Amino acid sequence: MEIRERMRNRGRSSLLATQSLLLASLLLAGCSTLASRSNTGVVVSRNAQIRSSTAVVAADLLEVNRGDVVDILDSIDIPDPNDNSKRELWYRVRAHDDDKTEGWIEARNIMPNNVLESARKLAEEDKETQAQATGQLHASSNLRLTPDRTNNENIMMRLDSGSSFEIIGWKRVPKLKGSETSESDTAPKPGSATSRTNKGSQSDEENPEDQETTELWYKVRLSPSISPAPEGWIYGKQVELMVPSDIIYYRTGREFVAWRRLDEDNSDESSATKTKDVAKESRPGSWVILERSSSKEPHKLDEPDFDRIYVLGYEKHDQDHYTAYRSPDVEGYLPMRIEGRGADRTFVVRVKGEDGKITEAKYSLSRDDRGVMRVTAPGEIKGKKRK
């Protein structure tokens, strides 16, 4: 009897030990799974608070600023306190301060590292592309990885109204039914767990001012002071082209779509992204300007980017501009590229020939004995047109 009781107790002890080992292994597995989900992120808001919980009354633990790196430990979706029909994504993070503060922060304030790497890859692919123009947001808008606003998966961050940037390209895409009608403050916040179209808003078909079947997107290059992501796409209706004050009064019946200085080194070209009002700070000089005829007809996906080239020279002695070259109508496509230094310069654009093929066209710049700028078009001999 006593022996049987001892064996029963020994069996219970063995079972408890096995259960303990199993529980410990499960806990370790859980920690490993959590660790494998861990990632880093960078703060995209000017400043934000790491909080003790996701509750409205949670305590603020630490203020973080744009560019700060945090470890993303976990995430959770919670009901939006302002709209119960929506949910909001929060991250549990660990800051890189001395105390390694851990807490919760709204996901819209953080750009995960994998998203940032995608933006860096995009910038790396375009590193040789020169700025074509400069722009500024006239309303808060989403910066996206792709020119598509039918969902929120490609949103990197929200840019403040007034943010300036270099425009390195643009693209027209089909306007899809059911897409958001506006990239304004009412657009879903990045990090939202779900997105819902505002059914009360006016659709494009109901708006008599907008019968476009396409929409324009700008590919932009941003300063680190504005965005940790160096490049991305912005919906065109939110962008105001910042034509430099030096040339804005030379617009006639055509739109300026791109412009480049002809008398500055390329090292100066990125300065535009560091200034809020880039249009007011340009010094007088010579420019090559790509123009497009204004039209009330809806835009097409395959339409040319510009239809005329305009070169504006500058006479320093008289402090006055003059027309150095104005091309006949062309079917031109971006990007434009400036080559060379000093007086020995060329600019290159892409144009469609009579055979329908798009090829590069190189225009050479020179100055005559009086210092007046001359432009030699492709197929011309310097100073003399081809007969």
N, C-alpha and C positions, 0 to 999 in steps of 0.2 A: 504493500500500500504506500509506504513511504517512498519506495523507489519509483513507483508510478507517478507520484506527485512531483518528484524532482524532475523526471523526464518531461512532464507537462509544463513545468515552469521554464525548463531549459528551452522548450519549443517556442514558448511565448517570447522569451528573450531574443531568440533567433529571428522570430517574425518581426519584432519591434526593430531590431537592428537592420533587417532588410528594408523595412519601410522607411527608416531614417535615411539609409543610403540612397533609396530611390527618390525621396523628397529632396535630399541634398543635390542629387544629380539633376533633378528637374529645375531646381533653383539656379544651378550653374548654367544649365541650358538656356533658361530664361534670360540670364544676364548676358550670355554670349549672343543670344538673338538680339537683345537690345543694343549691345555693343556693335553688332554688325550693322544695325540700322543707324548708328551714330554717324553724323556728318558735320561738316562745318558750314557756317553761313556768314554773310557779311551784312551789317546793318545798312539799309538803304534810306531810311528816314533821317532827317536832320538830327533828330534826337527821339528817343523812345525809352519807355520804362520796362525793366524786368520786374515782374510782380510776384507776390507770394502765391497767388493762385489765379485762376481765370475769372473769379468772381468780380462783380462790379466794385465791391467794397474792399478788394484785396489791397494789401500794403505795397507801396513802391519800394523795391529793394535796391535798385541801381539804375542810373541813367546811362544809356549807351548812345553813341553818336555815329553819324554816317561814316562808314569805312571800318568800324570796329568789327573784329571777328569773334564769333561765338561758336561753341559746340552745340549742335542740335542733338538732344538726347531722346526726345519723344515728341509725339504730336497728338492732338485731340481735336475733334469737332464739337463745338458747343452751339446752342441756339443763339442767334444774333439778338442781343437785348433790344434792338430797335425794330426788329422784324422777325417774329417767330417763325415765319415761313422759310427763313434762310438760316444757314448754319455758317459759323465762322471758324477758321482754322487757327489754332494756337500751337506754338512750339514750346516745349520745355527745353531750356538752354542753360549752358554753363558759360559764364563770362570769363574773359582772360584777365581779370583784375587780380590783385594780390590775394583776395579772399576766395577766388574761384566761385563767385556768387552764382547760385542756381535758382531758377525761377521760371515763370511763364511770360511769354511775349506774343503779341498778335503776329501771325505769319506774314501779314502785309508789310511788316517792318523789316523782314529778313529775306535776303536772297540766298537760297541754298547754293553750295559750292558747285554742284553739277550744272546749275543754271548759269552761274557766272562763267564757268569754263566754256559753255556753249557760246556765250557772248564773246569771250576772248578768242575762240576759234573763228567766229565770224569776222572779228576785227583783223585777225592774222591773215585771213584770205583776202582782205581788202586793203592791206597795209600799203600797197603800191598805188592805190587809187587816190588821186588828189581830190581835195574838196572842190565841189562844183559850184556851191552857193552856200549861204548861211541862212539859218532860220531861227525862229523863236516861237514858243508856244503861247497862244493867246488864251488858253484855258488848261487846267490840269488834265493830263492825259496819260494813258498807259504806254509804256515802252514794251514792245513785244519782240520775241525771237523771230517771228515770221509775219508777213503781211496778211494777217487773217484775224478777224474779230468775231468769228462765229462761236468762239468758246474762250474760256479763260486759261486754258492750259499753257498757252504760250506767253502769258504776261510775266515780265520780269520784275517790274516795279512801277510805281506811279510817279511821274515827273511833275514838278510844280509849274504852275502858270508862270510864264516869263523865262523859263529855262531856254538857253541858247545852245546852238550846236552847229556843226558843219554838216551839210548835206552832201553825201557822196554818190547818191543814186536815187532813183525812184522807179516805181512800177505801178502799172494799172492792172487791177484784178477784177474779175466779175463781181458785181454786187449781188449777193445771195439773199434771197427772201428769208426772213426770220432772223437776220443778223441784227446786232444792236444798231439802232438808228443814230446813236450819238456817242462819241468818245468824250463825254463831259463828266462832271462830278457825279452824275447819277449812274455812270457805268459801274458794273460790279467791281469791288475792290480785289486786287490781287491777293490770293490766299483764301478766297471764299470757297467753301466746300461745294457749293452748288451755285448755279447761275440761273436767273429767271429773267426773261424779257419783260420790260415794263409795258404791259398791254395797253396802258392808258396813253402811251406816247404816240405821236403821230407817225405813221409809216411813211417811207419814201414815196410810195405810190399816191398817198394822200396829200403830199406836199407839192404844190404846183411849182415851187421854185427849184425843185430838184428831180428831174426826170432822167438822170444819168443811169446808164446800165453798167457803168464801171465805177470804181473808186480808186483814188490815188493814194499811194503810200510812199513815204520818204524813208530811205535808209540813211541813218544819221550816225555821226561820230561825236562822242560826248567827252567833256572834260571830267577828270576824276572828282572834281569838286561838286559836280552835278549828279554823277552816277558812277557807282563802282563798275557797272557794265560798260565797257568802252564803246559798244556799238549795238544797234538794234533798229527796229522799225516803228514808225509813228504814223498814225492815221492822218492823211493829208489835210482834212478839214480843220484840224487843230493847229496847223502850222501857218505862220505868217512869214513870207520870204522877206529877209532883211536886206534889201538892196542898198548898197552903200550910198551915202549922201553925195559922194563925189560924182555918181553917174545917174542917180535916180531921175534927174530932170531931163535926161536925154531919151527917155522913153517916148515913143511916138504912138502909133496905133498898134504896136505889138507888145507882148509881154516879155519881160526878162526871165529866162528860165535858168541861166547859168552865167557866171562871170568870174574872170580871173585877172589878177594884176599881172602886167607884163614887165614891170620894172622893179620887182622885189625878188629876193632869194626865196627858195622854197622853204627855208627854215622858218620863215615868218608866217607860213600859211596856217599853222594850227592855233595862232593867237586868238582867232575869232571865237573859239569855244570857251575862252577864259573870260570873256567880257559879256555882260548882260545885254547892253545896247550896242551891238556890233555895227549897226548901220551908221552911227553918228561919229565914229572914230576913225574913218578912213581918210588918208591924206590924198591930195590930188595926185594923179598919175595916169599912166596909160593902161587901157583895159581891152580885153577881148570879151565880147558879150554875145551870148547865143539867144536869139529871139524867136518867139512863136507868134503867129498871127492869132488875134483874138477871134473867137467864134462862139455863137450861141448854140451851135449844134452839139449833141451829146458826144463825148469823147469815145474813141474806139481803143480796143486793147492793143492793136498793132500800129497805132499812129506814130509818126516821127516825134522825136523829142523837141526839135527846133526846125525852123525853116529859113533862117537867115543868120549870117555871121556879121557882126558889127565890131570893128576895131576902132577904138577911140584913143587918139594920141593926145599928148599933153606937152604944151610949149611952156617950159619953165620961165623963160624970159618974160613972155607976155602973160604968164599965168592963166592960160586959156586952153580949152580942149578943141580938137579939130577931128574931123572924120578921116581916118587913115585908110579905111577900107570898108566897103559894104558889099556883101556878096549878092549874086542873083539868088532867087529862091532855090532852096535845096531840101532834100529829105535827110535830115541829120539825126544822129543818135549819140548818146553819151556812152562813156565818159569822155570829157575833154582832157587833154594832157599837155602841160607846158614842159618844154625841154630846153636845155642850154642855160647859159648864164650871160649876164651883161647884155651887150648889143647883139650877140650871136645867139638868137633865140628862135624857136619854132613853136607852133602849137598844132596839135593833132586832134582831129575829130573823125567820126565815122559817118560816111554818107552813102546813100544808095545811088548806084549808077543807073544808066539807061537799061542795062541788062538785068536790073533788079537785084544785083548783088551788093552787099554792104562791105565797103572797103575803107581803109584808113586814108585820110587826106591830110597831107602835111603842108602847112603854110609857114613860109619863112619871113622873118622880120629883119629889116635893115634901116639905116638912116642915110639920107643923102648929105651933101656937103653943108647944107643949112641946118642939119640936125632933125629934119622932118622924117617921121617914121613912114616907111614903105612896107607894104605887104605883098609878097609874091605867092600867088595861089598855085596849086598843083598844076603842072603842065605849062607854066609860064616861065620865061627866062627872066632873071632878076632885072627889074627896071623896064621890061618889055613884055608885052602880051604875046602869046603864041598866035601866029597867023593861021 
